[in-house]
């Protein structure tokens, strides 16, 4: 029976879509059934003038497949993960630009990777996601994040106060520009940029890292992935931003946020032999001589 593939892509950087024809040709060689997200399809056919035929078109999350393919960087992978949701469809990240932590298949590896998928020569990693619930105004977008949830101030002048409880126990009140709650997957993204720890995927924890805290005593905190995190925000503007994998929404300060492990895991396709520490070392340039 032919394998089914759902393809998502970056709509803003044409060079990252240049390998789509190679992928389509490879899938056709294996008699695969291919579906493409409508926005990406329109971008390729109207914007890039690519002659794409023999594929199905779908919108939003109205699809089913054996694999999802994300064409772009890690940001596109996160968007793909939000569309896949709880379908439990493994996601393959193809990046024609720089190596990513999630989109770690480059253009030169496409043919062998597609062949490996058909030959069952791959592994899947399960990554935890964070689910966000509110007690007041509901979130308009998808309520789960693979990387991180950031609670941030909206104005440029004053910090916010974040009252945080862990499993019903009061932790502290952060006086800061915000707070980033990260999964291990997201520990090398926004969390790292504000001083959070690097956490190896598969480690069953989440981290809390303040953004520009008022006190030098504030340090990142690592808690169990099964912890229930409750956050109340005070703000001079009486509202704040909550961003799930970069998708931000405004909420009133009376809103109580509840963060917990999502009821499902995200499945990430990895080529046989792929090592996380190799990617980490390359991305972080550990051991590189950067002297001029």
N, C-alpha and C positions, 0 to 999 in steps of 0.2 A: 504494500500500500504506500503511495507517495507521501512524503513528509509535507506538512503544511507550515508555511512561514508567513509571519506578519511583519512588515517592514515599516519602521518609523525613521524620520530623519531631521536633520538640522535645516531650517528654512531660511537661514540668514547668511550662511557662509558657503558659497557655491563650490569652493574647492573641496569641502568635506563631503560633497555629494558626488564627486567625480567618479567614485568607484562603484556607483550603483549599477552601471551597465555590466561591470565585471561580475557582480553578485548575481544579477538577473541571468546572465549567461551561464554561470555555474549552476544555478538552481534549475535552469532549463535543461542542462545536460543530465541532471539527476531526475528529471521529470517531476520536480517538486511543484506543489500548488502554492502560488504566491498571492498575497494580498498586500496592498499598500494603503497607508493612511491617506485620506483624501487631500488634506492640506499639503502633505509631502508630494503626493502624485501631481497636484496642480503646480507646485513649485518646479518639479522636474520637467513636466511637459510644457507648461506655459513659460516659466522663467528661464529654464535651461534648454528648452527645445529638444528634449530627448524623446526619441520615438519608442515609447513603452507600450507594449501590447501583450495581450494574453494574461493579464493580471486582474484580480478582483480589487474593488475599491471599498473601503469602509470608513466610517466616521466614529470619532470618540473611542469608546471601548466596545463597540459592536463588532467583535471579531472572535475567532477561535483559531488556535494554531498549536503546532507542536513546539515551535520556537518563535521568539520575537527577535528581530534584528534591529539594533539601534545604530543608525548611521550618523556619526558626529562625535562630539566629545563627551565628557562625563555629564555635562549639563543635559545633553540630549538623552543620555542613558537614564537620568533621574526622571525626566519627563516620560520616557517610555515605561519606566517602572510604575509611575502613577497611573498610566493608561492600562497596564497589565493588571494592576491591583491584586486582587486575591485569586486570580485565575490559575496561579501556580504554573505559569508558562515560563520556561527558562529563557533568559535574555542573553543574547550575544552582543557585545559592544564592539563595533568596528569604528576605528578612528583613523582617518587619513591624514590627520595632523600630528601633533605630538602625542607621545604615549600617555595614556590615562590610567588611573587606577581601576576604573570600571570598563571603559572602552579601551581595551588593551590589545586588540587585533589590528595590525597595520595593513596597509594596502597590499603589501607583498605576500601576506599570509592568508588572503581571502580564499584563494582556490583550495589550498590544502585544508583550511579550516572547514569549509563547506563539505569537502570530501570526508573529513573526520567526523562531522555530524552525521552524515549518512552511514559511515562505518562504525558508529557508536564508539568512537575513539575520543572521548572527552569526559570531563567531570563537571559536576554542578556544585557550587557552594551556596549554602543557605545563609542569607543575610537578614538580620532582624530589622524591623521597621518600627517607627514610633507612631502611635495613634493619638490624636488630640481631640478632646471633647470639651465643650463649653457649657456653662450653666445658664447662659443668657443668649445673646445673639449668636446664631449658628455660623460656622464657617461656610463660605460660599463654595470653596474649592474642595479638592480631594483631601480628606482629613488625615492622611498618613504621609510620613516622610521616611525615605531610605537613609538620607544623610543626617539631617539635623532639623531641629525646631529652634528658631531664634525669636525671642521676645525683645522688642527694641523700642526705643523712644522714637517719636515722630518729629519732634522739633529739633532745632540745632543748638538750643541754648541750655536746657536743663536736663539733668539725669532723671531717671525714674526709680521708684522703690519697688522691688519685687519681693513679696513675702512668700517664702518657699517652705512647704511641708513635704516630708518624705515618709510615705507609709503612715500618714496621720500624725507624725511627729514634727514639730516645728524645727526647721533647720536654721534659718537666718533670714534677715532682710537685706538683700543686695541693694546698695545705692550705686547705680551704674548706668551706663548707656544701654545696657541690655544683658541678656543671659542666653547662652547657646547650650541647648541640650542635644548631645550628639550620640549617634550609634558608633560602633567601631568603624563601619564603612565611612562615616562622615568625619572621622577623627583627623583625617589628613586634608580636610576642606576648611570651611569657615572656622571651625573650632581651633584648628592648628594656628590660624592666623591671629587669633586672640589669646594664644598661649596655652591652649589645651593640650593634653597628652596624645601621643600617637598610640592607638589601640589596635592590636592585630585582629583582623576579622576572625570570627569564631569565638572570640572572647565574650562571655555572656554578661556584658556590663554596658552602662551608659555613663557619659560624663557630663558634668555641669561646669561651664566656664563663663565667668562674668566678662562683659565687654566694657573695658575702661572703667574698672571699679574705683569708687571714691577712696577706699582704704587699701593700703598695701598689704594688709593682713589677709585679704581675700585670695584664695588659691583654688585651682580646679579641684573638683570632687568627683570621684568615681563611685558609682552605686550599681547594684544588681540590675540587670535588665528586667527583672520582675518587680522592680520598685514602682510604686504609684507616686507620681510627682504632681503636687498641686501648687499653683502659682496664682497669686493675686497681685495686681499692679496698681500703684498710685502714680499719677502723672499730673503735672500742672496744667496740661492741655486736656486732661480728662479722657484721653484715649491713648492707644499705643498700637504698635504693629506686631503681628505674629507672622512669621515667614516659615513655611514648610518647604524645604529644599529650594528656597529662593522665591517661592510663590507667596507674596505678602498680601495681607488683608488688615484693615483697620478695625479695631474693636474698642468698645467703651471700657473705661477703667474698672467698672463694677463686674466685669466678666471674670469668672474663675476658670482657669485653664487646668485640665487634668490630662497629664501625659502618662502613657503606659505602653508597654510592648503591644504591638499590633497582634491580631489573632492569626496572622499568617506570616510566612517568611517570603522574601524575594529570592528567586533562584537565579544565580548568575552562572553562565556557561564559561568554563575555563578549558583551554586547550590542554591536552595531556602534557604534563611536564612543566606547566606554568608555575612559577614560584613567586609568591607575594613579596618576599624579601628582595628578590631581584628588581622588581618594579619599584619598591620603596627606595632602594639604594640609588637607582637611576633617577627617579623623580627628585629625590632630596640631594642628589649630587654628592652623596657620601663617598669620601675617598678621592674625589676629583681635585686636581690641583687648579684652583681658581686664581692663583697668583698671576699678575700681569707680567 
